[in-house]
Amino acid sequence: MKRQYKRMTRPIESGYAYIRAHFREDVSIAALAARAGYSTAQFIALFHRAYGLTPKKYITLLRLNRARLLLSVSDLSACDIAAHCGYEDTYHFYKLFRRRFGETPSAYRQRIGQGGK
């Protein structure tokens, strides 16, 4: 049983690593699932079981954490940061950032004293 579980998790770990390396791109969960040999639904379920969140939520988490880092260390505008982190729609980025961190990107930058160096 343990050997079978390891065989099942290897493709999921590969998907996790791929997402981590390419989260700023348009990552296709269906393509990751097909490469792993699973249906999209199976891949999502196995990913969630292994990591506690869906692939889409993991991508969002990586993007928002990168955005927060860039807001704190760079002079890039929030629009540029959104694009750099893989968001084509700045409004969507602002909405997700506020939902995750409880404030807008501009408010976050101002609060931490970055204010545009």
Rosetta silent file (secondary structure, phi, psi, omega in degrees, C-alpha in Angstrom):
SEQUENCE: MKRQYKRMTRPIESGYAYIRAHFREDVSIAALAARAGYSTAQFIALFHRAYGLTPKKYITLLRLNRARLLLSVSDLSACDIAAHCGYEDTYHFYKLFRRRFGETPSAYRQRIGQGGK
SCORE:     score description
SCORE:     0.000 S_00000001
   1 L     0.000  -43.248 -178.629    0.000    0.000    0.000 S_00000001
   2 H   -63.810  -38.897  179.958    2.790    2.413    0.909 S_00000001
   3 H   -65.310  -40.223  178.514    4.585    1.766   -2.397 S_00000001
   4 H   -64.399  -41.463  178.683    1.365    2.450   -4.338 S_00000001
   5 H   -61.749  -42.211  179.551    0.858    5.742   -2.441 S_00000001
   6 H   -62.614  -41.001  177.707    4.420    6.787   -3.278 S_00000001
   7 H   -63.167  -36.399  179.341    3.797    6.013   -6.956 S_00000001
   8 H   -72.118  -35.824 -174.783    0.632    8.146   -6.824 S_00000001
   9 H   -81.597  -23.537 -178.890    2.291   11.092   -5.105 S_00000001
  10 H   -56.286  -48.525  178.177    5.348   11.322   -7.358 S_00000001
  11 H   -65.454  -30.854  178.430    3.369   12.883  -10.262 S_00000001
  12 H   -69.669  -42.104  176.235    1.607   15.189   -7.801 S_00000001
  13 H   -61.419  -37.995  177.444    4.966   16.312   -6.392 S_00000001
  14 H   -63.450  -41.666  176.631    6.105   16.958   -9.952 S_00000001
  15 H   -63.301  -41.436  177.793    3.016   19.127  -10.515 S_00000001
  16 H   -59.817  -46.274  179.969    3.715   20.993   -7.279 S_00000001
  17 H   -65.233  -39.352  178.929    7.287   21.697   -8.378 S_00000001
  18 H   -62.742  -46.529  179.350    6.131   22.804  -11.813 S_00000001
  19 H   -59.736  -45.080 -179.040    3.616   25.238  -10.317 S_00000001
  20 H   -59.053  -37.246 -178.194    6.262   26.618   -7.949 S_00000001
  21 H   -82.838  -22.191 -172.179    8.610   27.274  -10.874 S_00000001
  22 H  -126.739   21.248 -173.272    5.970   28.633  -13.287 S_00000001
  23 L   -63.005  -20.434  179.391    3.278   30.289  -11.141 S_00000001
  24 L   -79.614  -11.106  179.456    3.675   33.622  -12.959 S_00000001
  25 L   -94.185  175.190  176.035    2.642   31.931  -16.208 S_00000001
  26 L   -82.741   93.218 -176.418   -0.763   30.675  -17.274 S_00000001
  27 L   -83.751  125.504  178.420   -0.548   27.216  -15.671 S_00000001
  28 L   -93.059  113.487  178.325   -3.007   24.696  -17.059 S_00000001
  29 H   -65.244  -37.442  178.892   -4.209   22.348  -14.336 S_00000001
  30 H   -62.036  -40.446  178.726   -5.677   20.085  -17.024 S_00000001
  31 H   -67.641  -40.381  176.602   -2.258   19.823  -18.725 S_00000001
  32 H   -62.006  -42.711  179.964   -0.549   19.052  -15.395 S_00000001
  33 H   -62.891  -45.283 -179.753   -3.169   16.390  -14.705 S_00000001
  34 H   -63.165  -41.643  178.817   -2.725   14.828  -18.139 S_00000001
  35 H   -63.522  -33.598  179.928    1.059   14.801  -17.752 S_00000001
  36 H   -80.850  -12.012  179.464    0.622   13.094  -14.373 S_00000001
  37 L    87.259   22.612  179.883   -1.746   10.520  -15.876 S_00000001
  38 L  -123.853  160.621  169.399   -4.848   11.633  -13.987 S_00000001
  39 L   -71.461  162.848  179.360   -8.095   13.313  -14.843 S_00000001
  40 H   -58.189  -44.762 -179.122   -8.268   16.952  -13.788 S_00000001
  41 H   -62.809  -42.450  178.671  -10.631   16.088  -10.923 S_00000001
  42 H   -63.944  -44.057 -179.415   -8.360   13.271   -9.687 S_00000001
  43 H   -60.218  -46.489  179.978   -5.288   15.491   -9.882 S_00000001
  44 H   -60.965  -44.593 -179.533   -6.990   18.281   -7.932 S_00000001
  45 H   -63.414  -44.327  179.415   -8.188   15.824   -5.267 S_00000001
  46 H   -67.365  -39.227  177.777   -4.752   14.214   -4.885 S_00000001
  47 H   -61.956  -45.730  179.553   -3.027   17.606   -4.824 S_00000001
  48 H   -62.856  -40.981  178.892   -5.450   18.793   -2.143 S_00000001
  49 H   -63.917  -39.080 -177.273   -4.901   15.644   -0.116 S_00000001
  50 H   -77.304  -36.011 -170.814   -1.119   16.052   -0.331 S_00000001
  51 H  -120.370   -5.705  175.561   -0.840   19.819    0.224 S_00000001
  52 L    81.932    6.418  174.945   -4.071   20.951    1.873 S_00000001
  53 L  -155.225  161.211 -178.868   -5.167   23.264   -0.940 S_00000001
  54 L   -76.066  161.479  176.941   -6.108   23.042   -4.595 S_00000001
  55 H   -57.218  -40.618 -179.989   -3.584   23.781   -7.343 S_00000001
  56 H   -62.505  -43.722  178.587   -5.434   26.989   -8.222 S_00000001
  57 H   -66.302  -34.153  177.421   -5.328   28.190   -4.617 S_00000001
  58 H   -65.869  -43.154  177.270   -1.637   27.314   -4.446 S_00000001
  59 H   -60.118  -46.228  179.193   -0.948   29.378   -7.563 S_00000001
  60 H   -60.930  -43.541  178.952   -2.879   32.301   -6.088 S_00000001
  61 H   -60.425  -45.689  178.920   -0.994   32.006   -2.795 S_00000001
  62 H   -62.479  -44.136 -179.288    2.377   32.025   -4.570 S_00000001
  63 H   -63.416  -45.383 -178.052    1.400   35.002   -6.720 S_00000001
  64 H   -69.217  -38.003  177.138    0.087   37.059   -3.821 S_00000001
  65 H   -65.827  -38.543  176.407    3.071   36.300   -1.609 S_00000001
  66 H   -64.727  -42.173  178.926    5.428   37.321   -4.438 S_00000001
  67 H   -60.667  -44.095  179.844    3.406   40.516   -4.945 S_00000001
  68 H   -62.392  -40.363  176.863    3.631   41.336   -1.246 S_00000001
  69 H   -62.547  -47.345 -179.244    7.397   40.818   -1.355 S_00000001
  70 H   -63.513  -35.474  176.837    7.767   43.035   -4.418 S_00000001
  71 H   -62.908  -31.396 -176.480    5.651   45.742   -2.806 S_00000001
  72 H   -87.379  -19.207 -174.355    8.031   45.774    0.125 S_00000001
  73 H  -122.491   -1.625 -176.105   11.343   45.768   -1.773 S_00000001
  74 L  -129.104  169.173  175.344   10.757   47.471   -5.112 S_00000001
  75 L   -97.870    2.959 -179.149    9.600   50.710   -6.663 S_00000001
  76 L   -59.586  145.047  175.998    7.383   48.921   -9.167 S_00000001
  77 L   -70.593  160.714  178.237    3.810   50.128   -9.377 S_00000001
  78 H   -61.190  -34.650  177.340    1.070   47.828   -8.159 S_00000001
  79 H   -64.367  -43.116  178.767   -0.039   47.424  -11.800 S_00000001
  80 H   -66.435  -39.195  178.534    3.459   46.331  -12.833 S_00000001
  81 H   -65.004  -42.133  177.802    3.666   43.971   -9.888 S_00000001
  82 H   -56.687  -47.968 -179.901    0.300   42.457  -10.800 S_00000001
  83 H   -64.453  -42.049  179.664    1.533   41.787  -14.343 S_00000001
  84 H   -61.041  -32.519 -177.223    4.871   40.461  -13.076 S_00000001
  85 L   -90.427    3.019  174.671    3.048   37.993  -10.823 S_00000001
  86 L   102.679    8.746  179.222    0.842   36.645  -13.592 S_00000001
  87 L   -98.164  122.781  176.344   -2.276   38.770  -13.340 S_00000001
  88 L   -83.619  -27.133 -177.144   -3.610   40.222  -16.574 S_00000001
  89 L  -107.380  108.656 -177.726   -6.444   42.005  -14.769 S_00000001
  90 H   -62.434  -38.225  179.607   -5.209   44.533  -12.209 S_00000001
  91 H   -60.392  -44.009  179.191   -8.665   44.855  -10.637 S_00000001
  92 H   -61.570  -42.250  177.076   -8.748   41.098  -10.031 S_00000001
  93 H   -59.157  -48.371  179.747   -5.275   41.296   -8.459 S_00000001
  94 H   -58.395  -43.912 -178.696   -6.364   44.138   -6.140 S_00000001
  95 H   -62.739  -46.201  179.278   -9.472   42.198   -5.132 S_00000001
  96 H   -66.069  -41.019  179.897   -7.528   39.009   -4.343 S_00000001
  97 H   -61.667  -45.518 -179.629   -4.784   40.914   -2.509 S_00000001
  98 H   -64.941  -40.573  178.954   -7.325   42.701   -0.334 S_00000001
  99 H   -63.012  -41.256 -176.893   -9.190   39.472    0.393 S_00000001
 100 H   -75.242  -43.485 -171.867   -5.964   37.694    1.391 S_00000001
 101 H  -110.395   -3.588  175.143   -4.204   40.444    3.348 S_00000001
 102 L    79.177   10.489  177.387   -7.061   42.711    4.447 S_00000001
 103 L  -158.410  161.933  179.707   -5.781   45.806    2.646 S_00000001
 104 L   -73.941  162.432  175.934   -5.025   47.049   -0.851 S_00000001
 105 H   -56.553  -40.935  179.082   -1.511   46.772   -2.288 S_00000001
 106 H   -63.902  -42.895  179.085   -1.096   50.558   -1.943 S_00000001
 107 H   -65.492  -38.819  178.021   -2.220   50.504    1.683 S_00000001
 108 H   -61.588  -48.756 -179.034    0.138   47.605    2.401 S_00000001
 109 H   -61.018  -42.544  179.976    3.086   49.437    0.858 S_00000001
 110 H   -65.865  -41.681 -178.270    2.248   52.619    2.755 S_00000001
 111 H   -63.990  -38.263 -178.771    1.816   50.747    6.046 S_00000001
 112 L   -85.773    0.484  173.927    5.202   49.074    5.815 S_00000001
 113 L    84.326   16.829 -179.788    6.834   52.364    4.897 S_00000001
 114 L   -81.578  -39.270  174.987    7.835   51.521    1.340 S_00000001
 115 L    33.159   18.110  177.547    5.757   54.313   -0.186 S_00000001
 116 L    92.240   36.749  177.718    7.719   54.173   -3.423 S_00000001
 117 L    24.585    0.000    0.000   11.313   54.504   -2.129 S_00000001
